[in-house]
Each structure stands twice: as C-alpha cells, then as structure tokens.
Amino acid sequence: MIGEMRRADLILSDSSGVQEEAPALGIPLIVLRDRTERPECIDCGSTLLVGTGTDAVTGAVSRLLADPGAMKAMATPRFPFGDGQAAPRIAALALAWLDQRRAEGAQVRTA
C-alpha cells in the first residue's frame, strides 16, 4: 500500500490510516469525509477535507490540479503526529527509572 501511495501525485481517500501516512510521504491528500478524527493533517497543510458530494470532490481536485504551487505546497513531507522518536525516549525513561530504583536499593527484575 505504501509503495502505491509513493507513486501517486494525489490521493483521494476516506481512510484514517491514509490520513496518517500521506503527510509523512509528502503526498497531497483529499479526504472524502465530512469530519475527520485527524485534524492535524489539515492543520499542517497536507490534507484537504472536502466532504462526499460529487461537486465538492471534483471541484477540489480540479482546483488543486490547476494550481501547481498549491500542489507543491501540500507535497512537502510533514509529521503531524510526532517525530518518530517516541520509542527511544520511552526506553531512556524506563532505563533511568530502573537505575533510580537500583540506586535506592530496590530489587529490580528484568527479562
């Protein structure tokens, strides 16, 4: 799926998963919904929420395809859900906590 998305110039979808992936890939996305649980994508400028009406969808696609500057602006990779470094931060905090417990003399079991 990601490979197909990477080959696209523009994506139209109602998938919340695609709303998470398209910004990171730098692929402009038109969301075919009236509401989204992923407003961060819209706020970061990579996504347009256009609804489900035929005229609204075709109008948004036509406007975007006719404006290469707008398309290019939306095509900048963005990471509205974080920087991808949560796991190393969590691991560092867990290790610091274990070290603290050991320093206090607590018995710490690790797998």
Secondary structure, 3 states (H helix, E strand, C coil): CHHHHHHCCCEEECCHHHHHHHHHHCCCEEECCCCCCCHHHHHCCCEEECCCCHHHHHHHHHHHHHCHHHHHHHCCCCCCCCCCCHHHHHHHHHHHHHHHHHHCCCCCCCC
